[in-house]
Amino acid sequence: MSDPVTVSISMGALLFIGLAALGAYGIMKATQVKERLEIEKTIDEKGREAYQMSKLKALEKTVDKLETKGAGIRT
């Protein structure tokens, strides 16, 4: 049988390795969450840009229609 000191050192080493693995897992999960949030933020920004562009195109069409109608009245 092993003496108590060796057992204590072995248990301490196992505990340290377990805590290190748990910390590494936590860091990986935090990185994944951060990346997911950045992707969602990018998607939101792109969605807002697309919405603004569609509004701009609709306004341009309205202006074109008004200019066309206005040109017919002036001549």
Biopython code that builds the backbone (N, CA, C, O; Angstrom):
import numpy as np
from Bio.PDB.StructureBuilder import StructureBuilder

atoms = [
    (1, "MET", "N", (0.824, -1.179, 0.000)),
    (1, "MET", "CA", (0.000, 0.000, 0.000)),
    (1, "MET", "C", (0.871, 1.246, 0.000)),
    (1, "MET", "O", (2.032, 1.235, 0.409)),
    (2, "SER", "N", (0.259, 2.312, -0.475)),
    (2, "SER", "CA", (0.975, 3.580, -0.543)),
    (2, "SER", "C", (0.847, 4.310, 0.780)),
    (2, "SER", "O", (-0.126, 4.153, 1.518)),
    (3, "ASP", "N", (1.852, 5.105, 1.050)),
    (3, "ASP", "CA", (1.780, 5.891, 2.277)),
    (3, "ASP", "C", (0.851, 7.099, 2.082)),
    (3, "ASP", "O", (0.591, 7.482, 0.942)),
    (4, "PRO", "N", (0.360, 7.690, 3.136)),
    (4, "PRO", "CA", (-0.619, 8.779, 3.036)),
    (4, "PRO", "C", (-0.112, 10.004, 2.276)),
    (4, "PRO", "O", (-0.899, 10.707, 1.640)),
    (5, "VAL", "N", (1.179, 10.262, 2.336)),
    (5, "VAL", "CA", (1.724, 11.436, 1.638)),
    (5, "VAL", "C", (1.613, 11.251, 0.130)),
    (5, "VAL", "O", (1.216, 12.176, -0.577)),
    (6, "THR", "N", (1.955, 10.083, -0.364)),
    (6, "THR", "CA", (1.872, 9.802, -1.796)),
    (6, "THR", "C", (0.424, 9.862, -2.272)),
    (6, "THR", "O", (0.139, 10.394, -3.346)),
    (7, "VAL", "N", (-0.478, 9.323, -1.480)),
    (7, "VAL", "CA", (-1.893, 9.358, -1.836)),
    (7, "VAL", "C", (-2.379, 10.804, -1.878)),
    (7, "VAL", "O", (-3.115, 11.183, -2.789)),
    (8, "SER", "N", (-1.977, 11.606, -0.909)),
    (8, "SER", "CA", (-2.385, 13.015, -0.870)),
    (8, "SER", "C", (-1.855, 13.771, -2.079)),
    (8, "SER", "O", (-2.574, 14.571, -2.679)),
    (9, "ILE", "N", (-0.604, 13.521, -2.436)),
    (9, "ILE", "CA", (-0.016, 14.186, -3.605)),
    (9, "ILE", "C", (-0.745, 13.752, -4.870)),
    (9, "ILE", "O", (-1.041, 14.585, -5.728)),
    (10, "SER", "N", (-1.037, 12.469, -4.997)),
    (10, "SER", "CA", (-1.748, 11.968, -6.178)),
    (10, "SER", "C", (-3.147, 12.565, -6.261)),
    (10, "SER", "O", (-3.581, 12.979, -7.336)),
    (11, "MET", "N", (-3.850, 12.613, -5.143)),
    (11, "MET", "CA", (-5.195, 13.194, -5.136)),
    (11, "MET", "C", (-5.135, 14.691, -5.454)),
    (11, "MET", "O", (-5.999, 15.211, -6.159)),
    (12, "GLY", "N", (-4.127, 15.375, -4.940)),
    (12, "GLY", "CA", (-3.958, 16.803, -5.239)),
    (12, "GLY", "C", (-3.689, 17.027, -6.716)),
    (12, "GLY", "O", (-4.219, 17.959, -7.320)),
    (13, "ALA", "N", (-2.857, 16.163, -7.296)),
    (13, "ALA", "CA", (-2.557, 16.285, -8.726)),
    (13, "ALA", "C", (-3.810, 16.031, -9.554)),
    (13, "ALA", "O", (-4.067, 16.752, -10.518)),
    (14, "LEU", "N", (-4.592, 15.018, -9.191)),
    (14, "LEU", "CA", (-5.838, 14.742, -9.912)),
    (14, "LEU", "C", (-6.821, 15.904, -9.782)),
    (14, "LEU", "O", (-7.484, 16.276, -10.750)),
    (15, "LEU", "N", (-6.909, 16.469, -8.588)),
    (15, "LEU", "CA", (-7.798, 17.610, -8.379)),
    (15, "LEU", "C", (-7.346, 18.801, -9.217)),
    (15, "LEU", "O", (-8.172, 19.485, -9.821)),
    (16, "PHE", "N", (-6.043, 19.049, -9.256)),
    (16, "PHE", "CA", (-5.508, 20.156, -10.053)),
    (16, "PHE", "C", (-5.801, 19.948, -11.536)),
    (16, "PHE", "O", (-6.218, 20.879, -12.224)),
    (17, "ILE", "N", (-5.585, 18.737, -12.027)),
    (17, "ILE", "CA", (-5.846, 18.436, -13.440)),
    (17, "ILE", "C", (-7.335, 18.601, -13.747)),
    (17, "ILE", "O", (-7.704, 19.140, -14.791)),
    (18, "GLY", "N", (-8.181, 18.136, -12.835)),
    (18, "GLY", "CA", (-9.622, 18.287, -13.029)),
    (18, "GLY", "C", (-10.040, 19.744, -13.077)),
    (18, "GLY", "O", (-10.841, 20.133, -13.927)),
    (19, "LEU", "N", (-9.505, 20.554, -12.172)),
    (19, "LEU", "CA", (-9.833, 21.980, -12.169)),
    (19, "LEU", "C", (-9.296, 22.682, -13.415)),
    (19, "LEU", "O", (-9.946, 23.576, -13.955)),
    (20, "ALA", "N", (-8.115, 22.278, -13.867)),
    (20, "ALA", "CA", (-7.558, 22.868, -15.088)),
    (20, "ALA", "C", (-8.432, 22.521, -16.293)),
    (20, "ALA", "O", (-8.674, 23.366, -17.156)),
    (21, "ALA", "N", (-8.902, 21.280, -16.348)),
    (21, "ALA", "CA", (-9.777, 20.874, -17.452)),
    (21, "ALA", "C", (-11.098, 21.634, -17.392)),
    (21, "ALA", "O", (-11.616, 22.059, -18.425)),
    (22, "LEU", "N", (-11.641, 21.806, -16.204)),
    (22, "LEU", "CA", (-12.887, 22.555, -16.044)),
    (22, "LEU", "C", (-12.696, 24.016, -16.460)),
    (22, "LEU", "O", (-13.571, 24.600, -17.099)),
    (23, "GLY", "N", (-11.570, 24.595, -16.102)),
    (23, "GLY", "CA", (-11.273, 25.972, -16.508)),
    (23, "GLY", "C", (-11.129, 26.100, -18.014)),
    (23, "GLY", "O", (-11.616, 27.060, -18.610)),
    (24, "ALA", "N", (-10.463, 25.137, -18.626)),
    (24, "ALA", "CA", (-10.306, 25.164, -20.088)),
    (24, "ALA", "C", (-11.656, 25.038, -20.773)),
    (24, "ALA", "O", (-11.911, 25.710, -21.772)),
    (25, "TYR", "N", (-12.521, 24.182, -20.245)),
    (25, "TYR", "CA", (-13.871, 24.026, -20.802)),
    (25, "TYR", "C", (-14.651, 25.337, -20.671)),
    (25, "TYR", "O", (-15.343, 25.747, -21.604)),
    (26, "GLY", "N", (-14.539, 25.984, -19.529)),
    (26, "GLY", "CA", (-15.214, 27.265, -19.323)),
    (26, "GLY", "C", (-14.737, 28.326, -20.291)),
    (26, "GLY", "O", (-15.540, 29.099, -20.815)),
    (27, "ILE", "N", (-13.444, 28.371, -20.531)),
    (27, "ILE", "CA", (-12.889, 29.347, -21.480)),
    (27, "ILE", "C", (-13.389, 29.056, -22.888)),
    (27, "ILE", "O", (-13.730, 29.983, -23.624)),
    (28, "MET", "N", (-13.439, 27.780, -23.276)),
    (28, "MET", "CA", (-13.938, 27.427, -24.611)),
    (28, "MET", "C", (-15.398, 27.837, -24.769)),
    (28, "MET", "O", (-15.779, 28.387, -25.803)),
    (29, "LYS", "N", (-16.219, 27.573, -23.754)),
    (29, "LYS", "CA", (-17.636, 27.931, -23.833)),
    (29, "LYS", "C", (-17.795, 29.448, -23.898)),
    (29, "LYS", "O", (-18.621, 29.949, -24.660)),
    (30, "ALA", "N", (-17.019, 30.178, -23.110)),
    (30, "ALA", "CA", (-17.103, 31.641, -23.130)),
    (30, "ALA", "C", (-16.719, 32.182, -24.501)),
    (30, "ALA", "O", (-17.330, 33.135, -24.986)),
    (31, "THR", "N", (-15.719, 31.586, -25.123)),
    (31, "THR", "CA", (-15.305, 32.006, -26.461)),
    (31, "THR", "C", (-16.409, 31.730, -27.472)),
    (31, "THR", "O", (-16.671, 32.557, -28.346)),
    (32, "GLN", "N", (-17.055, 30.579, -27.362)),
    (32, "GLN", "CA", (-18.152, 30.247, -28.275)),
    (32, "GLN", "C", (-19.307, 31.225, -28.122)),
    (32, "GLN", "O", (-19.888, 31.665, -29.114)),
    (33, "VAL", "N", (-19.640, 31.566, -26.882)),
    (33, "VAL", "CA", (-20.733, 32.515, -26.640)),
    (33, "VAL", "C", (-20.374, 33.879, -27.210)),
    (33, "VAL", "O", (-21.214, 34.543, -27.818)),
    (34, "LYS", "N", (-19.132, 34.297, -27.013)),
    (34, "LYS", "CA", (-18.690, 35.594, -27.531)),
    (34, "LYS", "C", (-18.784, 35.615, -29.056)),
    (34, "LYS", "O", (-19.267, 36.589, -29.634)),
    (35, "GLU", "N", (-18.326, 34.548, -29.709)),
    (35, "GLU", "CA", (-18.393, 34.475, -31.170)),
    (35, "GLU", "C", (-19.840, 34.491, -31.651)),
    (35, "GLU", "O", (-20.157, 35.154, -32.639)),
    (36, "ARG", "N", (-20.718, 33.768, -30.960)),
    (36, "ARG", "CA", (-22.127, 33.735, -31.344)),
    (36, "ARG", "C", (-22.756, 35.126, -31.213)),
    (36, "ARG", "O", (-23.530, 35.544, -32.073)),
    (37, "LEU", "N", (-22.420, 35.834, -30.139)),
    (37, "LEU", "CA", (-22.950, 37.186, -29.955)),
    (37, "LEU", "C", (-22.449, 38.129, -31.045)),
    (37, "LEU", "O", (-23.201, 38.974, -31.530)),
    (38, "GLU", "N", (-21.177, 37.986, -31.432)),
    (38, "GLU", "CA", (-20.637, 38.821, -32.506)),
    (38, "GLU", "C", (-21.338, 38.522, -33.833)),
    (38, "GLU", "O", (-21.623, 39.437, -34.605)),
    (39, "ILE", "N", (-21.615, 37.248, -34.096)),
    (39, "ILE", "CA", (-22.315, 36.870, -35.331)),
    (39, "ILE", "C", (-23.724, 37.442, -35.326)),
    (39, "ILE", "O", (-24.177, 37.984, -36.334)),
    (40, "GLU", "N", (-24.426, 37.327, -34.192)),
    (40, "GLU", "CA", (-25.781, 37.874, -34.101)),
    (40, "GLU", "C", (-25.773, 39.390, -34.274)),
    (40, "GLU", "O", (-26.670, 39.956, -34.899)),
    (41, "LYS", "N", (-24.759, 40.041, -33.717)),
    (41, "LYS", "CA", (-24.647, 41.497, -33.859)),
    (41, "LYS", "C", (-24.438, 41.865, -35.329)),
    (41, "LYS", "O", (-25.041, 42.815, -35.828)),
    (42, "THR", "N", (-23.585, 41.113, -36.013)),
    (42, "THR", "CA", (-23.336, 41.364, -37.433)),
    (42, "THR", "C", (-24.606, 41.152, -38.247)),
    (42, "THR", "O", (-24.913, 41.938, -39.144)),
    (43, "ILE", "N", (-25.349, 40.083, -37.932)),
    (43, "ILE", "CA", (-26.601, 39.815, -38.645)),
    (43, "ILE", "C", (-27.588, 40.952, -38.416)),
    (43, "ILE", "O", (-28.259, 41.391, -39.351)),
    (44, "ASP", "N", (-27.680, 41.432, -37.175)),
    (44, "ASP", "CA", (-28.584, 42.546, -36.875)),
    (44, "ASP", "C", (-28.192, 43.794, -37.652)),
    (44, "ASP", "O", (-29.050, 44.491, -38.196)),
    (45, "GLU", "N", (-26.881, 44.076, -37.703)),
    (45, "GLU", "CA", (-26.417, 45.259, -38.438)),
    (45, "GLU", "C", (-26.721, 45.126, -39.928)),
    (45, "GLU", "O", (-27.167, 46.081, -40.563)),
    (46, "LYS", "N", (-26.477, 43.941, -40.481)),
    (46, "LYS", "CA", (-26.754, 43.723, -41.907)),
    (46, "LYS", "C", (-28.248, 43.837, -42.183)),
    (46, "LYS", "O", (-28.651, 44.372, -43.216)),
    (47, "GLY", "N", (-29.068, 43.337, -41.266)),
    (47, "GLY", "CA", (-30.511, 43.441, -41.425)),
    (47, "GLY", "C", (-30.972, 44.890, -41.415)),
    (47, "GLY", "O", (-31.824, 45.288, -42.209)),
    (48, "ARG", "N", (-30.397, 45.681, -40.502)),
    (48, "ARG", "CA", (-30.745, 47.107, -40.454)),
    (48, "ARG", "C", (-30.315, 47.812, -41.729)),
    (48, "ARG", "O", (-31.045, 48.650, -42.260)),
    (49, "GLU", "N", (-29.120, 47.468, -42.223)),
    (49, "GLU", "CA", (-28.642, 48.077, -43.468)),
    (49, "GLU", "C", (-29.564, 47.720, -44.631)),
    (49, "GLU", "O", (-29.898, 48.577, -45.450)),
    (50, "ALA", "N", (-29.972, 46.467, -44.701)),
    (50, "ALA", "CA", (-30.862, 46.037, -45.786)),
    (50, "ALA", "C", (-32.206, 46.756, -45.686)),
    (50, "ALA", "O", (-32.768, 47.158, -46.706)),
    (51, "TYR", "N", (-32.722, 46.920, -44.483)),
    (51, "TYR", "CA", (-33.992, 47.621, -44.289)),
    (51, "TYR", "C", (-33.865, 49.077, -44.728)),
    (51, "TYR", "O", (-34.743, 49.604, -45.410)),
    (52, "GLN", "N", (-32.773, 49.722, -44.335)),
    (52, "GLN", "CA", (-32.557, 51.116, -44.730)),
    (52, "GLN", "C", (-32.424, 51.240, -46.244)),
    (52, "GLN", "O", (-32.941, 52.183, -46.842)),
    (53, "MET", "N", (-31.726, 50.279, -46.864)),
    (53, "MET", "CA", (-31.576, 50.318, -48.321)),
    (53, "MET", "C", (-32.924, 50.128, -49.013)),
    (53, "MET", "O", (-33.196, 50.780, -50.021)),
    (54, "SER", "N", (-33.769, 49.247, -48.486)),
    (54, "SER", "CA", (-35.083, 49.047, -49.105)),
    (54, "SER", "C", (-35.938, 50.300, -48.959)),
    (54, "SER", "O", (-36.681, 50.654, -49.874)),
    (55, "LYS", "N", (-35.837, 50.973, -47.814)),
    (55, "LYS", "CA", (-36.571, 52.227, -47.637)),
    (55, "LYS", "C", (-36.056, 53.284, -48.608)),
    (55, "LYS", "O", (-36.840, 54.034, -49.188)),
    (56, "LEU", "N", (-34.739, 53.341, -48.785)),
    (56, "LEU", "CA", (-34.144, 54.311, -49.696)),
    (56, "LEU", "C", (-34.596, 54.045, -51.125)),
    (56, "LEU", "O", (-34.940, 54.980, -51.849)),
    (57, "LYS", "N", (-34.599, 52.781, -51.539)),
    (57, "LYS", "CA", (-35.037, 52.453, -52.903)),
    (57, "LYS", "C", (-36.508, 52.802, -53.098)),
    (57, "LYS", "O", (-36.892, 53.288, -54.161)),
    (58, "ALA", "N", (-37.333, 52.559, -52.083)),
    (58, "ALA", "CA", (-38.751, 52.909, -52.182)),
    (58, "ALA", "C", (-38.916, 54.419, -52.316)),
    (58, "ALA", "O", (-39.748, 54.888, -53.093)),
    (59, "LEU", "N", (-38.128, 55.180, -51.563)),
    (59, "LEU", "CA", (-38.191, 56.640, -51.674)),
    (59, "LEU", "C", (-37.725, 57.107, -53.050)),
    (59, "LEU", "O", (-38.304, 58.028, -53.626)),
    (60, "GLU", "N", (-36.678, 56.471, -53.574)),
    (60, "GLU", "CA", (-36.194, 56.834, -54.910)),
    (60, "GLU", "C", (-37.268, 56.568, -55.961)),
    (60, "GLU", "O", (-37.453, 57.374, -56.873)),
    (61, "LYS", "N", (-37.977, 55.442, -55.841)),
    (61, "LYS", "CA", (-39.057, 55.144, -56.786)),
    (61, "LYS", "C", (-40.162, 56.185, -56.679)),
    (61, "LYS", "O", (-40.702, 56.634, -57.690)),
    (62, "THR", "N", (-40.495, 56.565, -55.454)),
    (62, "THR", "CA", (-41.535, 57.581, -55.254)),
    (62, "THR", "C", (-41.118, 58.902, -55.871)),
    (62, "THR", "O", (-41.924, 59.564, -56.526)),
    (63, "VAL", "N", (-39.874, 59.289, -55.670)),
    (63, "VAL", "CA", (-39.371, 60.538, -56.249)),
    (63, "VAL", "C", (-39.410, 60.459, -57.766)),
    (63, "VAL", "O", (-39.811, 61.417, -58.427)),
    (64, "ASP", "N", (-38.993, 59.320, -58.328)),
    (64, "ASP", "CA", (-39.033, 59.151, -59.786)),
    (64, "ASP", "C", (-40.458, 59.284, -60.313)),
    (64, "ASP", "O", (-40.680, 59.937, -61.332)),
    (65, "LYS", "N", (-41.423, 58.672, -59.631)),
    (65, "LYS", "CA", (-42.824, 58.771, -60.054)),
    (65, "LYS", "C", (-43.305, 60.216, -59.992)),
    (65, "LYS", "O", (-43.975, 60.698, -60.905)),
    (66, "LEU", "N", (-42.956, 60.900, -58.904)),
    (66, "LEU", "CA", (-43.381, 62.294, -58.766)),
    (66, "LEU", "C", (-42.732, 63.178, -59.826)),
    (66, "LEU", "O", (-43.372, 64.079, -60.369)),
    (67, "GLU", "N", (-41.460, 62.916, -60.118)),
    (67, "GLU", "CA", (-40.785, 63.700, -61.156)),
    (67, "GLU", "C", (-41.413, 63.431, -62.515)),
    (67, "GLU", "O", (-41.571, 64.349, -63.319)),
    (68, "THR", "N", (-41.773, 62.177, -62.779)),
    (68, "THR", "CA", (-42.411, 61.829, -64.050)),
    (68, "THR", "C", (-43.761, 62.523, -64.168)),
    (68, "THR", "O", (-44.071, 63.084, -65.220)),
    (69, "LYS", "N", (-44.561, 62.499, -63.126)),
    (69, "LYS", "CA", (-45.858, 63.173, -63.147)),
    (69, "LYS", "C", (-45.677, 64.681, -63.252)),
    (69, "LYS", "O", (-46.416, 65.352, -63.971)),
    (70, "GLY", "N", (-44.706, 65.204, -62.540)),
    (70, "GLY", "CA", (-44.449, 66.645, -62.569)),
    (70, "GLY", "C", (-43.971, 67.100, -63.930)),
    (70, "GLY", "O", (-44.320, 68.194, -64.373)),
    (71, "ALA", "N", (-43.177, 66.280, -64.602)),
    (71, "ALA", "CA", (-42.671, 66.643, -65.931)),
    (71, "ALA", "C", (-43.817, 66.705, -66.926)),
    (71, "ALA", "O", (-43.814, 67.553, -67.819)),
    (72, "GLY", "N", (-44.791, 65.823, -66.788)),
    (72, "GLY", "CA", (-45.940, 65.828, -67.689)),
    (72, "GLY", "C", (-46.795, 67.067, -67.497)),
    (72, "GLY", "O", (-47.381, 67.567, -68.458)),
    (73, "ILE", "N", (-46.874, 67.558, -66.302)),
    (73, "ILE", "CA", (-47.693, 68.740, -66.022)),
    (73, "ILE", "C", (-47.016, 69.999, -66.557)),
    (73, "ILE", "O", (-47.691, 70.889, -67.074)),
    (74, "ARG", "N", (-45.722, 70.080, -66.441)),
    (74, "ARG", "CA", (-44.996, 71.287, -66.848)),
    (74, "ARG", "C", (-45.003, 71.490, -68.351)),
    (74, "ARG", "O", (-45.002, 72.634, -68.807)),
    (75, "THR", "N", (-45.010, 70.442, -69.123)),
    (75, "THR", "CA", (-44.909, 70.608, -70.574)),
    (75, "THR", "C", (-46.214, 70.885, -71.238)),
    (75, "THR", "O", (-46.265, 71.044, -72.458)),
]
sb = StructureBuilder()
sb.init_structure("model")
sb.init_model(0)
sb.init_chain("A")
sb.init_seg("    ")
for serial, (resi, resn, name, xyz) in enumerate(atoms, 1):
    if name == "N":
        sb.init_residue(resn, " ", resi, " ")
    sb.init_atom(name, np.array(xyz, "f"), 0.0, 1.0, " ", f" {name:<3s}", serial, name[0])
structure = sb.get_structure()
